[in-house]
């Protein structure tokens, strides 16, 4: 009788063994995957965006320093305002950054009229307030609004990929 009871208990345990083994493993995998996708990846993405914003802020400060040098030359009477502006535009047109040295600066005024764009000279001198990205966002209008409200800031938009005209 004891032997039969042990045998029945063993059979029952063996039938339940896959569930006892597989269920905790599956739960562990689901929890691990969920933690990665719902917690770790969003935190990592936010930190990467913050780092990118810091880098862009520093690059913009560098560009402003270059522009200030041309302004100082103009204020000292060394060059005319038109010459200072032309040199500033040429300098920013040639300025590149990023891993492929294809990221760039552009200049627009508060109208917004595009003053300089290194990859889209066909737009220079044009009012780009009606220009939209593929999502319908009026990106130049939003840039101007950000500047008017905060004097500086960040915005997201879609544009051609670096120097690729397509």
N, CA, C and O atoms as a DFTB+ gen file, in Angstrom:
664 C
 N C O
     1  1       0.806      -1.178       0.000
     2  2       0.000       0.000       0.000
     3  2       0.861       1.258       0.000
     4  3       0.598       2.212      -0.732
     5  1       1.876       1.237       0.822
     6  2       2.787       2.373       0.880
     7  2       3.504       2.554      -0.448
     8  3       3.688       3.672      -0.929
     9  1       3.895       1.449      -1.019
    10  2       4.594       1.516      -2.302
    11  2       3.680       2.104      -3.375
    12  3       4.106       2.951      -4.160
    13  1       2.429       1.657      -3.409
    14  2       1.468       2.143      -4.393
    15  2       1.221       3.648      -4.183
    16  3       1.116       4.393      -5.158
    17  1       1.131       4.079      -2.979
    18  2       0.912       5.486      -2.673
    19  2       2.108       6.330      -3.124
    20  3       1.930       7.402      -3.703
    21  1       3.297       5.858      -2.866
    22  2       4.501       6.562      -3.325
    23  2       4.561       6.607      -4.842
    24  3       4.899       7.630      -5.437
    25  1       4.226       5.473      -5.460
    26  2       4.250       5.419      -6.909
    27  2       3.231       6.399      -7.496
    28  3       3.548       7.106      -8.452
    29  1       2.041       6.456      -6.957
    30  2       1.018       7.380      -7.437
    31  2       1.453       8.833      -7.229
    32  3       1.245       9.686      -8.092
    33  1       2.046       9.092      -6.095
    34  2       2.541      10.444      -5.818
    35  2       3.650      10.827      -6.784
    36  3       3.706      11.964      -7.252
    37  1       4.520       9.893      -7.081
    38  2       5.609      10.148      -8.021
    39  2       5.062      10.409      -9.419
    40  3       5.517      11.330     -10.097
    41  1       4.092       9.611      -9.858
    42  2       3.484       9.820     -11.173
    43  2       2.818      11.195     -11.247
    44  3       2.955      11.919     -12.233
    45  1       2.103      11.529     -10.191
    46  2       1.437      12.827     -10.152
    47  2       2.472      13.966     -10.206
    48  3       2.286      14.949     -10.924
    49  1       3.540      13.821      -9.452
    50  2       4.583      14.843      -9.443
    51  2       5.236      14.963     -10.812
    52  3       5.510      16.070     -11.277
    53  1       5.489      13.812     -11.468
    54  2       6.111      13.832     -12.790
    55  2       5.200      14.483     -13.819
    56  3       5.680      15.166     -14.724
    57  1       3.878      14.280     -13.694
    58  2       2.961      14.946     -14.605
    59  2       2.971      16.462     -14.373
    60  3       2.810      17.225     -15.326
    61  1       3.150      16.897     -13.165
    62  2       3.156      18.311     -12.815
    63  2       4.542      18.946     -12.981
    64  3       4.661      20.172     -12.985
    65  1       5.563      18.143     -13.113
    66  2       6.934      18.663     -13.180
    67  2       7.125      19.663     -14.304
    68  3       7.723      20.714     -14.073
    69  1       6.647      19.390     -15.506
    70  2       6.847      20.396     -16.557
    71  2       6.241      21.747     -16.184
    72  3       6.837      22.790     -16.452
    73  1       5.071      21.731     -15.575
    74  2       4.452      22.991     -15.173
    75  2       5.265      23.656     -14.077
    76  3       5.451      24.872     -14.093
    77  1       5.748      22.876     -13.133
    78  2       6.538      23.420     -12.031
    79  2       7.878      23.982     -12.507
    80  3       8.435      24.884     -11.882
    81  1       8.378      23.457     -13.588
    82  2       9.663      23.933     -14.112
    83  2       9.453      25.034     -15.147
    84  3      10.116      26.070     -15.104
    85  1       8.540      24.805     -16.064
    86  2       8.347      25.734     -17.176
    87  2       7.707      27.043     -16.719
    88  3       8.130      28.115     -17.153
    89  1       6.719      26.978     -15.872
    90  2       6.015      28.185     -15.448
    91  2       6.936      29.224     -14.797
    92  3       6.880      30.391     -15.185
    93  1       7.774      28.857     -13.833
    94  2       8.681      29.866     -13.265
    95  2       9.668      30.421     -14.298
    96  3       9.991      31.609     -14.284
    97  1      10.137      29.556     -15.185
    98  2      11.075      30.024     -16.213
    99  2      10.370      31.005     -17.142
   100  3      10.915      32.060     -17.467
   101  1       9.164      30.659     -17.564
   102  2       8.418      31.547     -18.451
   103  2       8.101      32.875     -17.768
   104  3       8.228      33.936     -18.380
   105  1       7.696      32.821     -16.526
   106  2       7.426      34.055     -15.793
   107  2       8.676      34.914     -15.654
   108  3       8.607      36.138     -15.769
   109  1       9.804      34.283     -15.411
   110  2      11.066      35.014     -15.312
   111  2      11.402      35.694     -16.630
   112  3      11.794      36.861     -16.644
   113  1      11.254      34.981     -17.729
   114  2      11.547      35.549     -19.059
   115  2      10.600      36.706     -19.357
   116  3      11.036      37.751     -19.842
   117  1       9.315      36.533     -19.074
   118  2       8.341      37.601     -19.324
   119  2       8.651      38.829     -18.473
   120  3       8.624      39.949     -18.984
   121  1       8.939      38.646     -17.214
   122  2       9.266      39.774     -16.342
   123  2      10.554      40.468     -16.779
   124  3      10.636      41.696     -16.774
   125  1      11.550      39.682     -17.156
   126  2      12.821      40.249     -17.612
   127  2      12.614      41.059     -18.889
   128  3      13.098      42.185     -18.998
   129  1      11.903      40.491     -19.846
   130  2      11.640      41.183     -21.114
   131  2      10.808      42.431     -20.875
   132  3      11.096      43.489     -21.434
   133  1       9.787      42.314     -20.055
   134  2       8.961      43.478     -19.741
   135  2       9.751      44.584     -19.085
   136  3       9.564      45.759     -19.401
   137  1      10.628      44.220     -18.178
   138  2      11.469      45.216     -17.512
   139  2      12.360      45.934     -18.511
   140  3      12.521      47.152     -18.437
   141  1      12.932      45.198     -19.430
   142  2      13.800      45.817     -20.435
   143  2      13.018      46.786     -21.302
   144  3      13.428      47.934     -21.475
   145  1      11.888      46.337     -21.853
   146  2      11.150      47.160     -22.802
   147  2      10.333      48.271     -22.142
   148  3      10.126      49.318     -22.755
   149  1       9.877      48.076     -20.944
   150  2       9.026      49.076     -20.309
   151  2       9.763      50.007     -19.355
   152  3       9.251      51.072     -19.011
   153  1      10.949      49.621     -18.929
   154  2      11.668      50.438     -17.955
   155  2      13.048      50.853     -18.448
   156  3      13.351      52.045     -18.510
   157  1      13.872      49.897     -18.792
   158  2      15.268      50.191     -19.107
   159  2      15.413      50.938     -20.428
   160  3      16.115      51.947     -20.484
   161  1      14.766      50.465     -21.489
   162  2      14.909      51.128     -22.792
   163  2      14.391      52.570     -22.792
   164  3      15.064      53.439     -23.348
   165  1      13.234      52.867     -22.199
   166  2      12.817      54.272     -22.143
   167  2      13.790      55.166     -21.362
   168  3      14.030      56.308     -21.752
   169  1      14.342      54.654     -20.276
   170  2      15.323      55.433     -19.511
   171  2      16.575      55.657     -20.347
   172  3      17.115      56.763     -20.371
   173  1      17.037      54.624     -21.028
   174  2      18.213      54.742     -21.891
   175  2      17.971      55.733     -23.019
   176  3      18.841      56.547     -23.328
   177  1      16.799      55.672     -23.633
   178  2      16.468      56.606     -24.714
   179  2      16.447      58.044     -24.205
   180  3      16.973      58.942     -24.864
   181  1      15.852      58.266     -23.053
   182  2      15.792      59.612     -22.481
   183  2      17.190      60.144     -22.184
   184  3      17.476      61.316     -22.432
   185  1      18.044      59.302     -21.661
   186  2      19.420      59.746     -21.369
   187  2      20.189      60.057     -22.649
   188  3      20.951      61.023     -22.703
   189  1      19.989      59.246     -23.666
   190  2      20.663      59.501     -24.940
   191  2      20.177      60.823     -25.547
   192  3      20.979      61.591     -26.078
   193  1      18.874      61.087     -25.470
   194  2      18.345      62.356     -25.975
   195  2      18.880      63.533     -25.162
   196  3      19.213      64.575     -25.727
   197  1      18.964      63.375     -23.861
   198  2      19.529      64.441     -23.026
   199  2      20.983      64.708     -23.384
   200  3      21.402      65.862     -23.472
   201  1      21.755      63.644     -23.590
   202  2      23.153      63.809     -23.985
   203  2      23.258      64.512     -25.337
   204  3      24.129      65.360     -25.537
   205  1      22.374      64.160     -26.256
   206  2      22.367      64.788     -27.589
   207  2      22.018      66.270     -27.461
   208  3      22.606      67.110     -28.142
   209  1      21.065      66.587     -26.594
   210  2      20.701      67.994     -26.395
   211  2      21.860      68.801     -25.808
   212  3      22.090      69.943     -26.207
   213  1      22.582      68.210     -24.868
   214  2      23.743      68.892     -24.293
   215  2      24.782      69.149     -25.381
   216  3      25.329      70.248     -25.479
   217  1      25.048      68.141     -26.187
   218  2      26.011      68.292     -27.282
   219  2      25.572      69.385     -28.246
   220  3      26.379      70.230     -28.633
   221  1      24.295      69.379     -28.640
   222  2      23.805      70.389     -29.575
   223  2      23.860      71.787     -28.967
   224  3      24.165      72.756     -29.663
   225  1      23.567      71.894     -27.678
   226  2      23.661      73.200     -27.014
   227  2      25.099      73.718     -27.060
   228  3      25.330      74.897     -27.327
   229  1      26.063      72.832     -26.798
   230  2      27.471      73.239     -26.826
   231  2      27.916      73.602     -28.243
   232  3      28.660      74.564     -28.431
   233  1      27.469      72.846     -29.227
   234  2      27.805      73.168     -30.615
   235  2      27.216      74.512     -31.023
   236  3      27.855      75.282     -31.741
   237  1      26.005      74.793     -30.570
   238  2      25.400      76.092     -30.873
   239  2      26.151      77.225     -30.194
   240  3      26.294      78.306     -30.766
   241  1      26.630      76.990     -28.986
   242  2      27.444      78.011     -28.317
   243  2      28.726      78.285     -29.097
   244  3      29.177      79.427     -29.189
   245  1      29.305      77.232     -29.654
   246  2      30.496      77.408     -30.490
   247  2      30.169      78.237     -31.724
   248  3      30.916      79.146     -32.084
   249  1      29.058      77.925     -32.368
   250  2      28.654      78.688     -33.553
   251  2      28.408      80.148     -33.192
   252  3      28.805      81.048     -33.931
   253  1      27.748      80.386     -32.048
   254  2      27.518      81.763     -31.618
   255  2      28.832      82.496     -31.354
   256  3      28.934      83.695     -31.613
   257  1      29.827      81.792     -30.845
   258  2      31.141      82.406     -30.606
   259  2      31.764      82.847     -31.930
   260  3      32.355      83.923     -32.020
   261  1      31.627      82.013     -32.947
   262  2      32.134      82.387     -34.271
   263  2      31.420      83.629     -34.795
   264  3      32.051      84.542     -35.327
   265  1      30.112      83.652     -34.641
   266  2      29.347      84.810     -35.103
   267  2      29.708      86.063     -34.314
   268  3      29.768      87.156     -34.876
   269  1      29.947      85.911     -33.023
   270  2      30.333      87.051     -32.193
   271  2      31.673      87.625     -32.633
   272  3      31.892      88.833     -32.545
   273  1      32.564      86.769     -33.103
   274  2      33.860      87.263     -33.586
   275  2      33.672      88.149     -34.812
   276  3      34.334      89.179     -34.935
   277  1      32.781      87.763     -35.717
   278  2      32.514      88.606     -36.891
   279  2      31.833      89.908     -36.474
   280  3      32.112      90.964     -37.041
   281  1      30.957      89.836     -35.500
   282  2      30.298      91.035     -35.001
   283  2      31.315      91.982     -34.355
   284  3      31.231      93.199     -34.519
   285  1      32.277      91.412     -33.619
   286  2      33.319      92.243     -32.983
   287  2      34.189      92.914     -34.044
   288  3      34.569      94.074     -33.885
   289  1      34.505      92.207     -35.111
   290  2      35.294      92.814     -36.195
   291  2      34.521      93.959     -36.837
   292  3      35.101      94.990     -37.177
   293  1      33.222      93.778     -37.001
   294  2      32.391      94.835     -37.590
   295  2      32.306      96.031     -36.636
   296  3      32.399      97.181     -37.065
   297  1      32.130      95.751     -35.335
   298  2      32.041      96.835     -34.349
   299  2      33.348      97.618     -34.252
   300  3      33.339      98.819     -33.984
   301  1      34.471      96.932     -34.470
   302  2      35.780      97.594     -34.414
   303  2      36.086      98.348     -35.703
   304  3      37.105      99.032     -35.791
   305  1      35.223      98.231     -36.690
   306  2      35.434      98.937     -37.953
   307  2      36.389      98.221     -38.895
   308  3      36.784      98.789     -39.914
   309  1      36.767      96.993     -38.581
   310  2      37.693      96.241     -39.421
   311  2      37.032      95.753     -40.711
   312  3      37.680      95.664     -41.754
   313  1      35.743      95.441     -40.630
   314  2      34.998      94.995     -41.803
   315  2      33.602      95.606     -41.758
   316  3      33.124      96.005     -40.695
   317  1      32.963      95.674     -42.896
   318  2      31.604      96.234     -42.954
   319  2      30.603      95.207     -42.430
   320  3      30.917      94.026     -42.280
   321  1      29.390      95.690     -42.156
   322  2      28.339      94.779     -41.702
   323  2      28.039      93.726     -42.767
   324  3      27.864      92.551     -42.443
   325  1      27.980      94.133     -44.021
   326  2      27.706      93.188     -45.108
   327  2      28.805      92.126     -45.190
   328  3      28.523      90.945     -45.397
   329  1      30.063      92.557     -45.026
   330  2      31.180      91.599     -45.051
   331  2      31.121      90.656     -43.857
   332  3      31.368      89.459     -44.003
   333  1      30.796      91.185     -42.672
   334  2      30.680      90.345     -41.478
   335  2      29.575      89.308     -41.658
   336  3      29.750      88.141     -41.307
   337  1      28.445      89.732     -42.203
   338  2      27.339      88.802     -42.434
   339  2      27.713      87.746     -43.475
   340  3      27.404      86.566     -43.309
   341  1      28.373      88.172     -44.537
   342  2      28.775      87.219     -45.580
   343  2      29.768      86.202     -45.031
   344  3      29.661      85.011     -45.324
   345  1      30.721      86.658     -44.247
   346  2      31.688      85.729     -43.652
   347  2      31.015      84.771     -42.668
   348  3      31.335      83.583     -42.627
   349  1      30.089      85.295     -41.885
   350  2      29.369      84.447     -40.930
   351  2      28.574      83.364     -41.665
   352  3      28.581      82.201     -41.263
   353  1      27.900      83.751     -42.731
   354  2      27.127      82.781     -43.518
   355  2      28.044      81.737     -44.128
   356  3      27.751      80.543     -44.072
   357  1      29.147      82.174     -44.706
   358  2      30.087      81.214     -45.313
   359  2      30.676      80.266     -44.272
   360  3      30.855      79.077     -44.536
   361  1      30.972      80.796     -43.097
   362  2      31.537      79.960     -42.038
   363  2      30.542      78.899     -41.588
   364  3      30.889      77.723     -41.476
   365  1      29.305      79.314     -41.332
   366  2      28.301      78.339     -40.896
   367  2      27.936      77.363     -42.012
   368  3      27.616      76.207     -41.737
   369  1      27.980      77.807     -43.260
   370  2      27.685      76.916     -44.375
   371  2      28.700      75.763     -44.430
   372  3      28.351      74.641     -44.796
   373  1      29.936      76.047     -44.069
   374  2      30.992      75.030     -44.125
   375  2      31.111      74.213     -42.842
   376  3      31.759      73.166     -42.830
   377  1      30.495      74.683     -41.773
   378  2      30.638      74.029     -40.476
   379  2      29.831      72.738     -40.434
   380  3      28.633      72.733     -40.717
   381  1      30.501      71.639     -40.078
   382  2      29.857      70.330     -39.980
   383  2      30.241      69.685     -38.655
   384  3      31.264      70.010     -38.052
   385  1      29.388      68.762     -38.221
   386  2      29.660      67.991     -37.011
   387  2      29.021      66.626     -37.178
   388  3      28.391      66.349     -38.199
   389  1      29.180      65.779     -36.183
   390  2      28.615      64.436     -36.231
   391  2      29.636      63.414     -36.683
   392  3      30.727      63.762     -37.134
   393  1      29.274      62.160     -36.557
   394  2      30.210      61.071     -36.847
   395  2      30.629      61.033     -38.310
   396  3      31.740      60.606     -38.623
   397  1      29.751      61.477     -39.215
   398  2      30.084      61.486     -40.642
   399  2      30.422      62.886     -41.139
   400  3      30.662      63.080     -42.331
   401  1      30.443      63.853     -40.241
   402  2      30.649      65.262     -40.587
   403  2      29.648      65.733     -41.635
   404  3      29.999      66.446     -42.575
   405  1      28.385      65.316     -41.453
   406  2      27.330      65.737     -42.370
   407  2      26.198      66.475     -41.656
   408  3      25.287      66.979     -42.313
   409  1      26.239      66.547     -40.326
   410  2      25.259      67.345     -39.605
   411  2      25.664      68.805     -39.756
   412  3      26.850      69.095     -39.916
   413  1      24.719      69.720     -39.709
   414  2      24.987      71.080     -40.153
   415  2      24.145      72.101     -39.398
   416  3      23.272      71.749     -38.606
   417  1      24.426      73.361     -39.661
   418  2      23.648      74.482     -39.167
   419  2      22.947      75.135     -40.357
   420  3      23.446      75.091     -41.481
   421  1      21.798      75.735     -40.101
   422  2      21.163      76.580     -41.106
   423  2      20.767      77.874     -40.430
   424  3      20.748      77.958     -39.202
   425  1      20.453      78.877     -41.221
   426  2      20.067      80.181     -40.692
   427  2      18.723      80.567     -41.304
   428  3      18.547      80.534     -42.522
   429  1      17.784      80.931     -40.441
   430  2      16.567      81.584     -40.920
   431  2      16.265      82.742     -39.990
   432  3      16.696      82.761     -38.837
   433  1      15.513      83.715     -40.509
   434  2      15.152      84.845     -39.660
   435  2      13.795      84.568     -39.017
   436  3      13.285      83.450     -39.087
   437  1      13.221      85.580     -38.397
   438  2      11.975      85.391     -37.653
   439  2      10.720      85.519     -38.515
   440  3       9.613      85.535     -37.977
   441  1      10.865      85.610     -39.838
   442  2       9.699      85.744     -40.716
   443  2       8.986      84.418     -40.967
   444  3       7.760      84.522     -40.938
   445  1       9.433      83.275     -41.192
   446  2      10.808      82.832     -41.390
   447  2      11.218      82.797     -42.870
   448  3      10.583      82.152     -43.704
   449  1      12.268      83.493     -43.144
   450  2      12.902      83.447     -44.462
   451  2      14.219      82.717     -44.276
   452  3      14.993      83.025     -43.370
   453  1      14.464      81.751     -45.141
   454  2      15.691      80.954     -45.025
   455  2      16.857      81.773     -45.572
   456  3      16.875      82.144     -46.746
   457  1      17.806      82.043     -44.723
   458  2      18.983      82.827     -45.097
   459  2      20.048      81.916     -45.702
   460  3      20.641      82.238     -46.731
   461  1      20.285      80.762     -45.046
   462  2      21.320      79.844     -45.515
   463  2      20.967      78.431     -45.107
   464  3      20.570      78.176     -43.970
   465  1      21.115      77.520     -46.049
   466  2      21.000      76.085     -45.783
   467  2      22.043      75.397     -46.654
   468  3      21.990      75.511     -47.879
   469  1      22.996      74.679     -46.043
   470  2      24.104      74.131     -46.826
   471  2      23.695      73.068     -47.851
   472  3      24.366      72.906     -48.870
   473  1      22.606      72.346     -47.591
   474  2      22.198      71.293     -48.520
   475  2      21.002      71.690     -49.377
   476  3      20.666      70.984     -50.328
   477  1      20.358      72.802     -49.060
   478  2      19.196      73.252     -49.832
   479  2      19.328      74.726     -50.211
   480  3      18.512      75.548     -49.794
   481  1      20.346      75.066     -50.995
   482  2      20.492      76.473     -51.402
   483  2      19.318      76.957     -52.253
   484  3      19.113      78.163     -52.392
   485  1      18.548      76.031     -52.823
   486  2      17.382      76.428     -53.610
   487  2      16.309      77.106     -52.753
   488  3      15.441      77.796     -53.288
   489  1      16.358      76.920     -51.441
   490  2      15.382      77.538     -50.546
   491  2      15.854      78.870     -49.969
   492  3      15.079      79.568     -49.315
   493  1      17.098      79.224     -50.201
   494  2      17.644      80.452     -49.617
   495  2      16.941      81.675     -50.189
   496  3      16.715      81.782     -51.395
   497  1      16.604      82.594     -49.287
   498  2      15.904      83.814     -49.672
   499  2      14.396      83.639     -49.777
   500  3      13.682      84.607     -50.038
   501  1      13.904      82.436     -49.581
   502  2      12.472      82.158     -49.688
   503  2      11.799      82.163     -48.326
   504  3      12.406      81.808     -47.316
   505  1      10.536      82.569     -48.313
   506  2       9.714      82.455     -47.115
   507  2       9.354      80.979     -46.978
   508  3       8.720      80.407     -47.865
   509  1       9.755      80.363     -45.871
   510  2       9.530      78.930     -45.679
   511  2       8.472      78.663     -44.604
   512  3       8.426      77.574     -44.032
   513  1       7.625      79.656     -44.334
   514  2       6.613      79.481     -43.298
   515  2       5.579      78.425     -43.687
   516  3       4.968      77.823     -42.804
   517  1       5.369      78.185     -44.965
   518  2       4.414      77.164     -45.380
   519  2       5.071      75.812     -45.639
   520  3       4.408      74.870     -46.073
   521  1       6.364      75.715     -45.376
   522  2       7.110      74.479     -45.609
   523  2       6.775      73.483     -44.503
   524  3       6.880      73.811     -43.321
   525  1       6.373      72.268     -44.879
   526  2       6.015      71.259     -43.885
   527  2       6.870      70.012     -44.056
   528  3       7.378      69.719     -45.139
   529  1       7.012      69.283     -42.945
   530  2       7.696      67.994     -43.029
   531  2       6.666      66.936     -43.443
   532  3       5.486      67.260     -43.579
   533  1       7.082      65.682     -43.646
   534  2       6.133      64.651     -44.085
   535  2       4.956      64.429     -43.131
   536  3       3.938      63.868     -43.537
   537  1       5.079      64.858     -41.877
   538  2       3.972      64.723     -40.921
   539  2       3.067      65.947     -40.901
   540  3       2.130      66.016     -40.106
   541  1       3.343      66.911     -41.771
   542  2       2.521      68.109     -41.827
   543  2       2.933      69.194     -40.854
   544  3       2.231      70.196     -40.723
   545  1       4.045      69.023     -40.172
   546  2       4.518      70.008     -39.192
   547  2       5.190      71.173     -39.919
   548  3       6.046      70.960     -40.778
   549  1       4.806      72.391     -39.578
   550  2       5.444      73.592     -40.126
   551  2       6.719      73.846     -39.313
   552  3       6.724      74.637     -38.370
   553  1       7.782      73.167     -39.693
   554  2       8.969      73.135     -38.847
   555  2       9.627      74.485     -38.673
   556  3      10.077      74.797     -37.571
   557  1       9.705      75.301     -39.712
   558  2      10.358      76.601     -39.563
   559  2       9.511      77.546     -38.710
   560  3      10.056      78.355     -37.959
   561  1       8.200      77.452     -38.817
   562  2       7.316      78.251     -37.976
   563  2       7.490      77.839     -36.518
   564  3       7.533      78.692     -35.631
   565  1       7.590      76.540     -36.270
   566  2       7.786      76.065     -34.891
   567  2       9.140      76.502     -34.335
   568  3       9.251      76.832     -33.155
   569  1      10.162      76.506     -35.177
   570  2      11.483      76.979     -34.736
   571  2      11.389      78.447     -34.323
   572  3      11.901      78.834     -33.273
   573  1      10.738      79.256     -35.144
   574  2      10.595      80.683     -34.838
   575  2       9.789      80.873     -33.557
   576  3      10.149      81.704     -32.724
   577  1       8.712      80.122     -33.388
   578  2       7.905      80.229     -32.174
   579  2       8.708      79.849     -30.929
   580  3       8.592      80.497     -29.889
   581  1       9.519      78.801     -31.040
   582  2      10.365      78.395     -29.912
   583  2      11.331      79.517     -29.547
   584  3      11.527      79.812     -28.368
   585  1      11.929      80.137     -30.546
   586  2      12.872      81.231     -30.296
   587  2      12.148      82.424     -29.677
   588  3      12.650      83.041     -28.738
   589  1      10.971      82.746     -30.203
   590  2      10.217      83.884     -29.647
   591  2       9.819      83.646     -28.191
   592  3       9.844      84.570     -27.379
   593  1       9.453      82.411     -27.865
   594  2       8.992      82.116     -26.511
   595  2      10.135      81.949     -25.518
   596  3      10.047      82.407     -24.379
   597  1      11.211      81.290     -25.954
   598  2      12.248      80.905     -24.990
   599  2      13.652      81.366     -25.357
   600  3      14.583      81.157     -24.580
   601  1      13.824      81.972     -26.494
   602  2      15.127      82.402     -27.013
   603  2      15.992      81.227     -27.460
   604  3      16.984      81.426     -28.162
   605  1      15.638      80.027     -27.070
   606  2      16.374      78.823     -27.480
   607  2      15.513      77.618     -27.148
   608  3      14.574      77.717     -26.359
   609  1      15.829      76.497     -27.743
   610  2      15.074      75.295     -27.426
   611  2      15.305      74.195     -28.442
   612  3      16.170      74.293     -29.312
   613  1      14.514      73.153     -28.307
   614  2      14.636      71.988     -29.167
   615  2      13.276      71.678     -29.784
   616  3      12.229      71.982     -29.212
   617  1      13.317      71.075     -30.946
   618  2      12.098      70.638     -31.601
   619  2      12.393      69.395     -32.421
   620  3      13.527      69.164     -32.841
   621  1      11.371      68.612     -32.640
   622  2      11.557      67.435     -33.483
   623  2      10.832      67.654     -34.806
   624  3       9.764      68.265     -34.849
   625  1      11.410      67.162     -35.854
   626  2      10.861      67.301     -37.186
   627  2      11.533      66.283     -38.088
   628  3      12.536      65.668     -37.726
   629  1      10.960      66.122     -39.265
   630  2      11.573      65.249     -40.271
   631  2      12.050      66.121     -41.414
   632  3      11.367      67.054     -41.837
   633  1      13.224      65.802     -41.901
   634  2      13.840      66.564     -42.988
   635  2      14.648      65.587     -43.797
   636  3      14.789      64.424     -43.416
   637  1      15.173      66.037     -44.893
   638  2      16.012      65.143     -45.692
   639  2      17.165      64.633     -44.857
   640  3      17.630      65.331     -43.956
   641  1      17.634      63.437     -45.136
   642  2      18.719      62.832     -44.375
   643  2      20.033      63.447     -44.797
   644  3      20.552      63.144     -45.871
   645  1      20.562      64.296     -43.968
   646  2      21.858      64.937     -44.147
   647  2      22.003      65.486     -45.554
   648  3      21.271      66.405     -45.923
   649  1      22.927      64.955     -46.360
   650  2      23.135      65.512     -47.694
   651  2      22.415      64.721     -48.793
   652  3      22.703      64.910     -49.975
   653  1      21.493      63.848     -48.418
   654  2      20.752      63.049     -49.384
   655  2      19.546      63.830     -49.904
   656  3      18.612      64.064     -49.137
   657  1      19.525      64.240     -51.160
   658  2      18.414      65.039     -51.667
   659  2      17.093      64.272     -51.755
   660  3      16.034      64.888     -51.873
   661  1      17.140      62.959     -51.699
   662  2      15.908      62.161     -51.753
   663  2      15.263      62.092     -50.397
   664  3      14.215      61.464     -50.243
